[in-house]
Amino acid sequence: MRDTTRRTFLRSTAAVAGLAAVPTIGAADRVWLSAETPVDVTLHDVETTAAGEYAVGGSGYVIERGEDSWLIAASGGPTGNGNNLYGSDVTDDGERLWFVGSSGAIGEYDVSIRDLTDHSAPNDVTNNFNDVAVTGEAGDANVYVAGDSGKIYYSFENGETGTWDSVTPGSGSNVNAIDFHGPRSGHAVDGNKTVFVTDDGSTWEEVGIADANYNFYGVDSDAPDDLTVVGGGGTVYHWNGSQWVREDTGDASLRDVELAGEAGLTVGGGGAVYRRDAEGWTREMTPSGSNLNAVVDADGIEVVGGAGGTVLER
């Protein structure tokens, strides 16, 4: 287990991540608000870094949350060809934002000096990449990429050329999401209703889910016995180390989830945002009916990204 997980970093550094410049209201009165963004492309993932919140999306756009509004941090993707970006993650120290997308796009963005490094097409692979997980600190990260071809590509040397390898964990169905809770320990889900686990970053085994009725699109890996998966039909599954516990939120297809203990958020189609507490999942009112793809909770602020450049903040 790494000493500082990404979520631990987010919680411990939210106060210094540039959030204080944005006015907030009392927790009891907090509501979801639409934020103005400089793009109208679909935003597929959101993260919190040492420099604040970022979102990635269509046409290679990377946008950042400034003091008063969202701004364009980069465009065109890591290759400059405008490849759509589908997934992102942050190093343990919050200094590097990694993102992946279509045609083998892989980028590493230094949020402190605003420098973008291109790691695209590892081993000349130009398949679509759906998600990425990184563990370790800036410049010394383990990088795991979920591929549309059913492969997981990984590098234990910060994505440097010649250090990539790959594995097919399941049937070859598209790997939709991947998340790690330790340097080489994590989970992934694919388009064949399957969940996989690894504890060495290179070999994977199936851990469920039997008789699942819907495909899976989001995964939150917090520990070997603390795993949450979301997918079609409003389905949420939680693995507690001995069994899968299923909960239903409604009809919306769910795309992302963040859960810590009994508290968490999941988002999906038609502007759906569900919050979980000790009583279960409850849908919250939002000012948007757009399909929502990603959520991040940094304690000080919650951010959701979706279609048409939609960003919701709470």
N, C-alpha and C positions, 0 to 999 in steps of 0.2 A: 504494500500500500504506500502511496506517496504521502509525504508529510502534509502537504497542502493540496487538497483537491481544488478543481476549478470553482466549485460552488463555495467552498470555504473562502477562497480568494475573493469571490464576488461579495460575499457577506462582509468580509473584514475590510474591504476597500471601497465599498459603495460611497462612504462619506467623503472620500477624496477623489472620486471619479468625475468630478465636474458637475455633480448633481445639485450642489448647494446654490448654484446660480439660477436654477429654475424654480420659481415659486411653487410651494406645495400648500396643501390644506390639511386640516385635521384628519387623522386616520378614520374616524367615525363617519366623516362626511365625504370621503374620497369616492369619486366616480370615474368612469372611463371617459376620456376626452379624445377627440380626433386631433392629431398633430398635422400641421402643414408640412409636406415634403416636396422636394424639388424634382421628383420623378413620378411618372405614372405607370411604371412597370410593376410587375408582380414582385413583391418582396418575399423571399423564401425562407430566410433565417435571420435571427437577431441575436446579438451577444452583448455582454458588458465587458469592457476592457479597462486597462489602467487609465485610459483617456476618455472613458465614457461609453455610451451605447453606439453600436453600429448595426446596420442592416445590409443584407446583400440580396441581389435580385436579377431581374431580366436585363439583357444587353450589357452585362458585366458591371452594373452599377454597384458601388459601395457607398452608402450614405452614413453620416455621423450626426449625432445629436449635439448641436451647439448650445450656447448659452440661451439663445432666444428662439432658435429654429433648427430644423434638420438641414444639413448641407451635403453637397456631393464631395466625398473624399477621393473617389477614383471612378473612372468609367472605362468601358471597353474590356474589362477583365484582365487577367494577368498576361494574356498574349496580345491584347489590343484589338482582337477580332470581334469583340462584342458578344462573346459566349455568355449565355445565361449562367448565373450562379445559383446553385440549389442548396448548398449547405455550408456551414461555417462552425468554427470553434476557436477557443482562445487558449494560449499557453498558460501554465499554472501561475506565472507572475503577471499575466494580463498584458504583456508587452507586444505580443504578436497575434494578429488575427489571421487565421488560415481560412481559405474558402475554396470550394470546388464547384465544377459545373460541367456544361456540355463540351463535347469534343476534347475530353481529357484535360480541361482547365484545372490547374491547381495554383493558388497564389498564397504568398506569405507577406502580410502587410505589417510593417513596423509602425505602430501607432504613435510612437514618440517622435520619430523623425519623418514620418509620412513617406516611407520608402516601400516599394512593392517589388518583391522577388518572384520570378516566374519559375515554377517547378512543373509545368504542364507536360503532358504526354510521357509519364514515366515508362521506361522500357518501350517507348514508341506507341503506347496505348492511347487511343483517342476515342474511347467509348465515353458515354455520358457518366459523370460521377454525381451521385445523389446526396452524399453527406460526408462529413469528415469529423474525426475525433483526434485531438492532440493531447499528449501528456508530457510533462517536463517543462523546462523553462525555455525562454527565447534563445534560439540558436542551438539548442540541444534537446530537441523534442522528438518523441516517437509520434509518427503520423500514420493514421489509419483512414483509408478512403473506401467508401461503399460504392461499388460499381453497378451500373445498370445491366451488365453482362452476367451478374451473379458472383463476381469475384470481389474479394476485399484485398486492396493493395496496401502494403505497409512498408515503412522505412523506419529503422531505429537510429538513423543518423540525419535527422532533420530534413528528410526529403532530398538529400543531395543526389545528383546524377550517379547512377550505378549502384545505389543502395536499396533500390526497391525490389520487393518480392510480392507474390500474390498467392491467394488460396481461394478455392471455391468451397464455402462452408456447407452448402446444401445442394439443391437440385439444379442450380444454375439460374434460378429465378432472380430478378432484380433485387439487390440489397437496398432497401429504402432508407434505413436509418441506422446509426451506430453511435454508441456512447460508452465512455470508459470511466471507471471509478478508481482505478489504480494505474501505474505506469504501463502494465501489459495485461490488465484485467478489465473486461468489459463485456458488452452484449451488442447484438445486432438483430435486426428483423428483416425479413424479405417478403416478396410479393406472393409467396406460397404459404402464407399463414404460419410461418415458422419463426421461432426465436432461437438464437445461438449464443453460446457463452465461450469465452476464452480466458485462460489465466496465464498465458505466455505470449499473447499477441500474434501468434502465428498458426496455432491449431485451434479448431473450433468444434464444438459438439452441440447437437440439438437438445434444447431443454423444454420444448413445447411449441405450440399449445394444442393439445389434443381436442378435436371436435370444434375448433374455432370456425366461426361462420363468416368472418370478414378478414380482409387483408389488413396488415399492420403498416403504419406509416410513421409512428413516433416511438421513441424509447428513451427512458430515463434510468440510467444504471447508476445506483448509489452504493451498492455493496453486493456481495454474492447472494445475500438473502434479502435484498431490497431492490426490486426491479419493477418498473411500471411500463406497460405497453399500451398504446392506443391505436385505434384503426377505424374501419368503416362501421356504420350503424351505431355510432355513439358508444362504442365498446371500450371499456378500460379494464385491463387485467393487471393484477399485482401479484408478484411472486414473493412469498415470505420465507422462503427456504425449504418449505415442505409441500406447499400446494399453491396452485393458481386460484386467486379470488377474483371473480368477475363482477363488475359493476356496469350499469347502463346509465348513460346520461340523456339519451334521446335518440333522434334520428340523424343528427349531423355527423358527417364523416370527420373524425378527429385526426389532426395532423401533427400535433406536438404536445408535450406534457412536461411539466416540472413539478416534482413532488418531494417534500421533505417531511417525513413523519406522516401525520394526518393532514397536513396543509399542502395545498398545491393548486395548480392551474392547468387546464387543458383547453385548446382552441381548435376550431374547425370551420366547416362550411356555413355559409349564410350568416356570418358575423357571430358565430357561437363562441362564447367564453363561459367556461364552467369553473367554479371555485370549489375546492374541497376543504371541509373541516371535519370535526369529530362526528358530525351528523351525516356526512356523505356529500355528494356533489349537488350543487345548485347553480342554475344558469343565471348569469348576470346581464343586466341591461347594458347594451353598447350603442354608440351612435352610428354604427356601420352595419350594413348587411353584406359586405364583401366577404369572400372566402378568406379565412385567416389560416396562416401556415406555421407561425412560429411564436413562441413566447419566452421571455426571460424575466426572472424575478431576482433583483439585486437588493432586496429589502427596502431600499430607499425609493425605488420606482419599479413599476412593472410595465413592460413594453411588449406590444403585440404587432406583428407585421403581416401584411396580406396583399390581396390583389389590388391592382390600380394604384400602387404606391401607398396603400393604407398603412398608417401607423396609429395605434391607440396607446394611450398612456394613462396610468393610474398611480 
